[in-house]
Each structure stands twice: as C-alpha cells, then as structure tokens.
Amino acid sequence: MNTPKITAMFNIDFPLFAFTHCRDVVVAVSKAGGMGVFGALHFTPERLKEELAWIEEHIDGRPYAIDLVMPAKFVRSEGGEEFDGSKLWELIPEEHPRFANEICDRHGVPPLPEGLELRDTSSLAWSERVAREQLDIALEFSPVLLVNALGVPPADVIERVHGKGIKVGALVGRVRHATKQKEAGVDLIIANGHEAAGHTGEITTMVLVPQVVEAVAPVPVLAAGGIGTGKQMAAAMVMGAQGAWCGSLWLTSAESELDPLLREKLIEASSEQTARTRCVTGKPARHLVTPYTEAWDDPGTPDPLPMPLQTMATTTALSRISRSLHKQEGARELATTPAGQVIGMVKQVRSCKQIVQEMKEDFVESLGRIDELMS
Ligand SMILES: Cc1cc2nc3c(=O)[nH]c(=O)nc-3n(C[C@H](O)[C@H](O)[C@H](O)COP(=O)(O)O)c2cc1C
C-alpha cells in the first residue's frame, strides 16, 4: 500500500502545520497555504465554541485542525476512576505550594489580593472527561483533522471522529508509541523530538523521525521538534517525513497572543536557555529556563507531583507571576513558557504569512543546494 500524500489528504499547498493556542495564527497559517492547528487545552467549553466559530468565520474555507490532550496516564483512585476536582486537592501536600510561593517571595513578587484563592480547574483539562467534552464540541465544527497528544486515543473516539469523515492524528516521542498508534488506526503520526517545546521525550528529531517513518509505514509522518526554517523542514522530509509540525515558532509571530514581555524573552533567548522540567505540569516538558524553573532543580527541593497535581499545586505562584509581569522585575525574571530549542534561531517578530513564505523559499533553495552539491 502506498503512503497517502498529506498535501492531497488535507488539500493544502505546503505541508507546514502550526500548533498554537491563538486563533489568529490558525487562520493566518491556513490562509498562507499551511495548516493551522488549534490547541484546545485550557479552553472552557463556552470559550472553545466561540474560538472555533471565529476560526470558521474567518478562515475562508481553508482546512484547519484541532488538538486535544487525553493523557494515557492520569491520577486515578484505587478503583480506577478519575478523581473529581475537590478530591484532587486533598492529594496535594503542603510543601509544594509553599515552595512555589517561596520562590515568588524571594523575588519580591506580591501575593495575590486577599481572599482570592485560586482553585485551578484548567489542569483538569488533562483528563479524559474534559477532553471528551471538548471532543463533543469539536465535532460540532468542521476541522479536517483531530490530534491527540499524550497517548493513544480511545477506540470509540477514533471511531466517532472517522464517522464524521475527520482524520485522526497523534503525537509520539518513541518508536514503540508510534507502533501502538498505528495499531489503533490513526491516520497521521507526528514524531515529536527531544528539542520540542512542551511535553517531549529523550530522542532527538534527527534520530526519531526516520525510525518512526519506517515503523509505521504506510501511515504518513510529520516531523516536529526543532524545526524553524525551510532547510530543517527539507531535512526532515529527506528523512521520510511528509512535512513539519512547528510550535515554538508561532509564539514569536506578530499574531501570537503570548504576552509581549514573554515574546521578547523568547526572541532574546539562545537555544541553551530551554530545558525539560517537571515543575510545571508534572511530566517532562520543555520550557524557557528562568530562576523559577531552576529553583525546582536545586537539591532538597520537593519532587514535582504527578499530572495534574503539580499544576494545581503551583497555580497560585504562577498566577502571582503573571499578574505582576508588567509591574515588577522579579515577576518578569521568573516568568516562563513552553519553548523549544529552536527559539535560539528566531531573532525577530514576523507575521505568520511572512514566516510561511520565508520557509517556502528557504525550502526550495535548500533542495536546490543539495542538487548542486551532488550534480
Ligand atoms: C506554548 C506551547 C504549548 C503547547 N501545548 C501543546 C498541547 O497542548 N498539545 C500538544 O499536542 N502539543 C503542545 N505543544 C507542542 C507542539 O504541539 C509541538 O509538538 C512542539 O512545539 C514542536 O516543537 P517546536 O516547539 O520545536 O516547534 C505546545 C507547544 C508550545 C510552544
């Protein structure tokens, strides 16, 4: 069986996929000939509906995708059920929130206004229950692709999505995981290397991509992690990927809704200034290194809790930082965001259209260079 062509599968001109939480980025990239992928995590059902409706209103009929997060492992009771929010709070030891708040205190970040107790429920989005709610909403709209991060989508989910004529994709960081996804019947696999922003494994893109391509053939593969130029995209495609899936790049785009101060920090950062840390979500995820992430690496600090408890435990501290970001130097220094090593290559803010266009030109040029070298 031949591998289906991704450009034909999704009716796109250029196989560049843009993972983002910003609806403007989704629309701009899809209109430029790539594929915008809307990250649904953190959106309440009402907001998600609004965002998807806005995208469909503005995208001129171009294809787009939605990314949901259904982790294979989630904190469960001994009976195997998911805990509800209030039970989860009981599992959080005192020392974790205390330690996170002490980091803020040491940097002079003001406390939250009196009486404002934060009981973060967004982290509960990392549950099958909330992701299923998001799936129900997604299926009221017309994405061409639904992607699940952090595990094999349940069989009934794949069946429902396929029943609507929508393709299913999944992110993987290991060959073994890719094989499981293929067995589950996904249509597209994103091989996400160590360099990537967010949750990421130990194997680099260069080593992961060709192995995943071979293991899952004829299922098509996209390469993710560390790709920010047309040259890198061409390299990934020479290794057998059919295109690139990028995340960090769009954080620095003109359309990004990331706070401008954080965008500035990313533009200034070098590739050494990101690291995998469990201090934000409880699972290893690559973030911009700041005194906040470094503090969790010090000897004798509490070991981060499993997902979603770590996010819940640190939600007050992280809210202190974000509330004071524009008012206080300590908060500015501590603030972090998921970011991949590729941010060291981005030195200016560009529009999404310009990013896609420059990647296309660079892609063509780099293939020409190889031709020239070999002729
Ligand atoms: C701010 C941010 C948040 C992310 N959140 C998610 C997410 O919710 N779901 C997901 O599948 N991937 C998420 N990712 C990872 C991207 O999908 C992608 O795999 C990764 O950014 C690729 O590597 P790159 O950053 O080097 O381009 C996130 C990436 C960034 C930059």
The ligand as an SDF file (V2000), in Angstrom:
LIG
                    3D

 31 33  0  0  0  0  0  0  0  0999 V2000
    3.1640   27.0930   24.1680 C   0  0  0  0  0  0  0  0  0  0  0  0
    3.0890   25.6700   23.6850 C   0  0  0  0  0  0  0  0  0  0  0  0
    2.0890   24.8470   24.1830 C   0  0  0  0  0  0  0  0  0  0  0  0
    1.9780   23.5390   23.7220 C   0  0  0  0  0  0  0  0  0  0  0  0
    0.9150   22.7720   24.1440 N   0  0  0  0  0  0  0  0  0  0  0  0
    0.6430   21.6230   23.4760 C   0  0  0  0  0  0  0  0  0  0  0  0
   -0.6210   20.9580   23.6410 C   0  0  0  0  0  0  0  0  0  0  0  0
   -1.4890   21.3940   24.4090 O   0  0  0  0  0  0  0  0  0  0  0  0
   -0.8450   19.8410   22.9030 N   0  0  0  0  0  0  0  0  0  0  0  0
    0.0900   19.3480   22.0190 C   0  0  0  0  0  0  0  0  0  0  0  0
   -0.1880   18.3660   21.3240 O   0  0  0  0  0  0  0  0  0  0  0  0
    1.2850   19.9390   21.8610 N   0  0  0  0  0  0  0  0  0  0  0  0
    1.5740   21.0670   22.5420 C   0  0  0  0  0  0  0  0  0  0  0  0
    2.7550   21.7290   22.3130 N   0  0  0  0  0  0  0  0  0  0  0  0
    3.7910   21.0910   21.4830 C   0  0  0  0  0  0  0  0  0  0  0  0
    3.5920   21.3380   19.9830 C   0  0  0  0  0  0  0  0  0  0  0  0
    2.4590   20.6720   19.5130 O   0  0  0  0  0  0  0  0  0  0  0  0
    4.7820   20.8230   19.1680 C   0  0  0  0  0  0  0  0  0  0  0  0
    4.8460   19.4290   19.2640 O   0  0  0  0  0  0  0  0  0  0  0  0
    6.1310   21.3820   19.5260 C   0  0  0  0  0  0  0  0  0  0  0  0
    6.0510   22.7560   19.8130 O   0  0  0  0  0  0  0  0  0  0  0  0
    7.0900   21.1500   18.3540 C   0  0  0  0  0  0  0  0  0  0  0  0
    8.3740   21.5590   18.6320 O   0  0  0  0  0  0  0  0  0  0  0  0
    8.9220   23.0570   18.4050 P   0  0  0  0  0  0  0  0  0  0  0  0
    8.4370   23.8220   19.5610 O   0  0  0  0  0  0  0  0  0  0  0  0
   10.3970   22.8710   18.3810 O   0  0  0  0  0  0  0  0  0  0  0  0
    8.3760   23.5530   17.1020 O   0  0  0  0  0  0  0  0  0  0  0  0
    2.9180   23.0330   22.7820 C   0  0  0  0  0  0  0  0  0  0  0  0
    3.9370   23.8650   22.2980 C   0  0  0  0  0  0  0  0  0  0  0  0
    4.0200   25.1770   22.7320 C   0  0  0  0  0  0  0  0  0  0  0  0
    5.1020   26.0570   22.1590 C   0  0  0  0  0  0  0  0  0  0  0  0
  1  2  1  0
  2  3  1  0
  2 30  2  0
  3  4  2  0
  4  5  1  0
  4 28  1  0
  5  6  2  0
  6  7  1  0
  6 13  1  0
  7  8  2  0
  7  9  1  0
  9 10  1  0
 10 11  2  0
 10 12  1  0
 12 13  2  0
 13 14  1  0
 14 15  1  0
 14 28  1  0
 15 16  1  0
 16 17  1  0
 16 18  1  0
 18 19  1  0
 18 20  1  0
 20 21  1  0
 20 22  1  0
 22 23  1  0
 23 24  1  0
 24 25  2  0
 24 26  1  0
 24 27  1  0
 28 29  2  0
 29 30  1  0
 30 31  1  0
M  END
$$$$
